[in-house]
Amino acid sequence: MPWDPEQYARFESWRRRPAHDLVAALPSLTPRTVVDLGCGAGQLARRLAERWPEAEVLGVDNSPAMLERARTTPSRVRWLQADLGVWRPDRPVDLLISNAALQWLDGHERLLPELLRALAPGGVLAVQMPRNFDAPSHRLLYETAADGPWAERLAPVLRTAPVHAPDVYYDWLAPLTRRLDLWETEYLQVLEGDDPVLEWTRGTTLLPVLDTLAGAELDAFLAAYRARLNAAYPRRPDGRTLFPFKRLFLVARV
Ligand SMILES: C[S@@+](CC[C@H](N)C(=O)[O-])C[C@H]1O[C@@H](n2cnc3c(N)ncnc32)[C@H](O)[C@@H]1O
C-alpha cells in the first residue's frame, strides 16, 4: 500500500490524540522491551523511548515511505521493515503497542492471541483501532465503489468490517489475560479547509482506491465520492466540518 506520510500527517493533532489516550490508559509498568506495531512515522515509538530511557524500543512497519520518514528524526528507536501478518518478536516483549494499524490486518481472532503469546509474564498489549466502518465516510466510499465502471476492481481491495465489536475481542482474549480493559471513544473531530473528510480518507481509507484507479477514472471516482461526502458532512456556519470518529481501545495484561 503506497502510504504518503505527508498526507497522513495533515490531521496530525486528531490522529495523535488516541495514541495519547492509549498511553494514558497503560497500567503501571517499567518495560525493558517495547515494540510499536505499525509504527508509521514513529512519533509514538519515539515518545515511549523518552518515557522509558532504559527500555529497548523497536518500531515495526511494512511501509518503506513511513519508515524513511521515521528515520529522519534522530532517536534511539530501532526501526524494522516487516509484515505484521507474519512477523513476531524473537523473544518475549514487555509492552506491545499499536496505534491505528492492526485494522489493516485480517484474522484478529488469530493475530491478537498470537501477540499476547509474544508477551513476557506481566506484559501488556495495548491497541487502538478505528471502528467507524459504518460511518457515512466509509459507507459512502463503499457505495461509490459499487456504483461505477470500477466496481469489480474495487470490490476485492476494500475491506468493509476489519474491526469487530468490543465483546467479540472480550470473548477471544479474556481467557488469555489477567486483566482486560476494552472501551470505545467517539471523537467529535472538528476539521478545517475544503473537502476535509475526503482529505482525511486520502491519507488512510482511500489508499486501496488510489492504488487501483488512475487518471480520469480516479478523478471521476473522487468527484462522485466528494459530492456524497459534502452532502453527509456539510460545513457549519463557522466554516468548519464535524467528522465524528469512533475508535476501539484494548489494554490487556498477561
Ligand atoms: C494509520 S497508520 C498509523 C501509524 C502510526 N501507528 C501512528 O499512530 O501514526 C497505519 C500504519 O500501519 C502500517 N501497516 C499496515 N499494514 C501493515 C502490515 N501488514 N505490516 C506492517 N505494518 C503495516 C502502515 O504502513 C502504516 O504506517
PDBQT file of the ligand as one rigid body, heavy atoms in Angstrom, charges set to zero:
ROOT
HETATM    1  C1  LIG A 301      -2.723   4.711  10.015  1.00  0.00    +0.000 C 
HETATM    2  S1  LIG A 301      -1.011   4.394  10.042  1.00  0.00    +0.000 S 
HETATM    3  C2  LIG A 301      -0.634   4.563  11.786  1.00  0.00    +0.000 C 
HETATM    4  C3  LIG A 301       0.817   4.806  12.012  1.00  0.00    +0.000 C 
HETATM    5  C4  LIG A 301       1.224   5.063  13.476  1.00  0.00    +0.000 C 
HETATM    6  N1  LIG A 301       0.960   3.910  14.318  1.00  0.00    +0.000 N 
HETATM    7  C5  LIG A 301       0.549   6.289  14.008  1.00  0.00    +0.000 C 
HETATM    8  O1  LIG A 301      -0.179   6.195  15.003  1.00  0.00    +0.000 OA
HETATM    9  O2  LIG A 301       0.751   7.369  13.437  1.00  0.00    +0.000 OA
HETATM   10  C6  LIG A 301      -1.018   2.626   9.825  1.00  0.00    +0.000 C 
HETATM   11  C7  LIG A 301       0.367   2.041   9.689  1.00  0.00    +0.000 C 
HETATM   12  O3  LIG A 301       0.238   0.616   9.684  1.00  0.00    +0.000 OA
HETATM   13  C8  LIG A 301       1.188   0.101   8.778  1.00  0.00    +0.000 C 
HETATM   14  N2  LIG A 301       0.762  -1.232   8.352  1.00  0.00    +0.000 N 
HETATM   15  C9  LIG A 301      -0.396  -1.565   7.740  1.00  0.00    +0.000 A 
HETATM   16  N3  LIG A 301      -0.419  -2.882   7.463  1.00  0.00    +0.000 NA
HETATM   17  C10 LIG A 301       0.759  -3.382   7.925  1.00  0.00    +0.000 A 
HETATM   18  C11 LIG A 301       1.341  -4.683   7.930  1.00  0.00    +0.000 A 
HETATM   19  N4  LIG A 301       0.702  -5.744   7.406  1.00  0.00    +0.000 N 
HETATM   20  N5  LIG A 301       2.569  -4.840   8.469  1.00  0.00    +0.000 NA
HETATM   21  C12 LIG A 301       3.228  -3.782   9.000  1.00  0.00    +0.000 A 
HETATM   22  N6  LIG A 301       2.729  -2.526   9.024  1.00  0.00    +0.000 NA
HETATM   23  C13 LIG A 301       1.513  -2.331   8.490  1.00  0.00    +0.000 A 
HETATM   24  C14 LIG A 301       1.177   1.111   7.642  1.00  0.00    +0.000 C 
HETATM   25  O4  LIG A 301       2.327   1.011   6.848  1.00  0.00    +0.000 OA
HETATM   26  C15 LIG A 301       1.076   2.429   8.393  1.00  0.00    +0.000 C 
HETATM   27  O5  LIG A 301       2.310   3.003   8.676  1.00  0.00    +0.000 OA
ENDROOT
TORSDOF 0
